[in-house]
Amino acid sequence: MGTLKTEPARARLDLLAPAVAAALQEWPAEAPVDVDDVLVAPIDADLADTAAFCEAYQVGLEESANCVVVAGKRGGETRYAACVVLATTRADVNGVVRKLLDVRKASFAPMAEAVELSGMEYGGITPMGLPADWPVLVDSRVIATPHVIIGSGVRHSKIALPGPALGALPGARVVEDLARPA
């Protein structure tokens, strides 16, 4: 995990968005990963964007996961989903994601909308603690990664956890080829 100085996330709730801290407090006992295996590390908020973060903290892009919020409309209703993909890939928004949301067109949710609805900071949105009615679509490559680094809900820290844990989150669905190589 590069040069990150990690510690158990439940011991450093100050490094998490409130919704993420609440999700960790409600971590299911039957989850395939113990909550104490969810780690957090402080980072420079100016280095939260993936490329800058990976370079500064010596984390490989293949260990870094991104969570993007996608929106689409159907019958006047906006449908949202969180897509979790490795940094070496890009979510197939208008192919796979659009079909899974059952909408005519899908796109990245506007920044202000994603921030307001998630209660998280832009550049730090994570699949933990999102609205319960949002599906969390996780690319199968993420689940196959022994450990991944992902946002913590804020820009000044990152979460490190086993990849399989992301597929076991509430509302998560593991999807083959959710993403394409970048």
N, C-alpha and C positions, 0 to 999 in steps of 0.2 A: 504494500500500500504506500509505496514511495516514502516520502519523508514526513507523512502525516503523524501527528502525535494523538493517537486515539485513546479513548476511555469509554466505559459503558455509558450509553446515551441516557439511561435512566438516572445516572448520577450527575448529569450535566443538562438538565432541562432548560437551563438558561441559554443553551446553544441551539435550541429548537423553537420553531414556530409553535404557538399554543396548541393548534390542532394536531401537530405531530407529537407533542408531549402527551396530549390526551390519548392518542392512538397507542403510544407505547405503554401507558398506564393500563390500557384495556387489552394488551397483547394476549391472545388466546393461549391457554396452557397447552392445548393440543397442536399448536403450530409446529412445523418441522424444524424450526430454529428457535432456540431459547431467546427470550428477550434480552438477556445479558450478552448475547452474541451480536446485538445491534450496537455499534460503536459510533461515536461522534468525535470530530476533530475540529478545532477552531482553524479558520483560514482568514486570509486577508480578503475582505469583501470586494475589493477591486479586482481580485483574481478569481471570482466565482464562475465566470464564463468558462466553458469546457476547455478550450484550447489553452488559454492563459493558465488555468488551474493545473492542467496536466503537465505543462512545461515547468511551472514554478515548483510543484510538489513532486515531480518525477513519478507521476502516475501514468501508466499506459492508457491510451484511448480505448483499448480492448477491455480495460477494467473499469472504465467510467461509463455510467449510464445516465441518460437524459430522460426527463419526464416532461412531455409536452401535452398541453391541453388542446384538444381538437373540438370544434363545434360544427354542427350541421343542423339544417332545419327540415322539418317534415310537418306539413299541415299547420303551419304557424307556430309550432313548438320547436324551441332550440334544444338540441340534444348534445350533451357534452361527454367526453371520454378522456381519460388520461392514458397516454401511450408511453410505455417504458421501453427504450431501445438503447443499445450500446452506442457509444460515441463514434464507433467506426461505421455506423449505419444511419439511415434516415427513415423515419416512419413513412409508410406508403399511405399517405393521407387520402388521396383521391382514388385509391384502389381498395385495398383491404379494409382500412378504417371506415371509409364511406359505406361499404357494404355492411360491415358489422353494426354501424349506427343506423342503418336502414334510412339513409338520407340521399337526396339527389346530388348534393355537393357538400364536401367537407373541407374545412380549412383550419389553420391554427387559430385558436380563439384570440381576439384582440387582447393585448397586454393588460389593459386596465380591467377588462372583464375577467380574465383569468386570475388576476391578483385579488380582485374584490370577491369573487365567488369561492376561491380556494382559501382565502385568509392567509396566503403566503406571499412572500416577496418574489418578484419577477427574477428569474435566474436561480431561484432556490426551490421552486415548486417540486414537490416529491409526491409519490403515490400514497404515502401514509397520511391519514387524516383528511383526505379529500371528502367532499360531500358523498354521503352514502349512496345516492342514486346515480353516481357516475361510475360506469364500468372502468376498471383498470385493466387495460390491454397490455400484456407483457410479452415481448418478443421471446421466442423460445431460446434464442442465443443468450439472453440475459440469465435465464434459469440454469443454463449449462455452464455459467461462469462461477467458479468457486467463491470469489469475493468481488463485489462491485462497490463503487463509490457513487453516491447519488446525492442530490440536494437534501437539505434538512428543513426546508420551509423558509429559511433565511439565507442571506448571501454570506454571512460571516462564519459558516461552518458547513461541513459535509458529513454525511452518514456513510459508514462502511458496514456492509453486512453480507452474508452468504447470498449468492444469486437466487437459490431456490426459495428464500424467504419472500421475495417479491411476488412469486407466483402463488403464495399462500395468503396474501393479504385479503381482507374482506373485499368482495366485489371483483377480485382479480380473475382474469382469464388468460391462460397462456395460449399464444397464437403463433403458429408456424408462419414464417415469412411475413410477419407484421412490418418488418423493415427490409430495406434494400441496402446493399453496400453503398457507402458514401462515395 
